[in-house]
Structure formats: C-alpha cells, structure tokens
Amino acid sequence: MMAFYWASPQAAKNDALVAERMNALPKVVFSRTLDKASWSNTRLVKGDLPGEVRKLKKEAGPDMVILGSASVISSWPRRTSSMNTRLSSSPSCSAGGKSMFAGVSSRPSLKLAGCREFKNGNVLLSYAASP
C-alpha cells in the first residue's frame, strides 16, 4: 500500500517533499508472501529477520524506521536490547489487528526520553535503552 501511494502522481502533488524522500530512501521489506519488491530502492528479505536486523544495524547511515509491521516490531525488544526506540501513535480505531507486543515475554529496559505531540493528533514517544 505504501509503495502504491508514495510512488503515485497524487502523492507527488499532495506532499512532494515526503514523496520524494520516500521514493529515494533505501527500503527493506520483510515478507513471507512477496516474490519481488518493485518500489524504487527496495530490497526484499524473506528469511532470517534477526540476522538481517543485525546486518542493518552494522551498516553506516541514518536511523532505521519501521512502518506498519506489528510482526517485525514485536521481535524488536527481544533482539535489540541496546537500541533506542521511537514509537509513533496515530489516533484511530480498529476492531482487530496484531499487537506490536505479542510474544514479548520480558519487559524491555526502556526509559522515556521525550514526547512530541503533532497538530494532527499523532504523538511521538522516544525511549532510550536503560541498563
């Protein structure tokens, strides 16, 4: 869905700067069902999520962002105890879906480092790993 929108002329018209960045940035898609990723600068990973995350963390470059994947996010606290975390919350209602904390058996050691509220109602919570 994201590729469908951000690569469209409508996205370029409605939010040109974000569309340009979304299309230009390198992206990794974790999927068990896709055979290929056709969005520009996108690499498809079908296998070892923890191993791929370890490789990505070793690469030079800016911070990683995870968009729209409860199953990928739910594996994060168990696998990356020294990582700082930011959670963005958008006000919406859903009758179902996956919890991003499903399968987490121990509480990650995180300390709230900051909170930012946006005009649209979204909230960005920043957590730092604590010893």
Secondary structure, DSSP 8 states (H G I E B T S, - for coil): -HHHHHTSHHHHHH-HHHHHHHHHS-EEEE-SS-S---STTEEEE-S-HHHHHHHHHHS-SS-----S-HHHHHHHHHH-TT--EEEEE-----S----TTTT--S---EEEEEEEE-TTS-EEEEEEE--
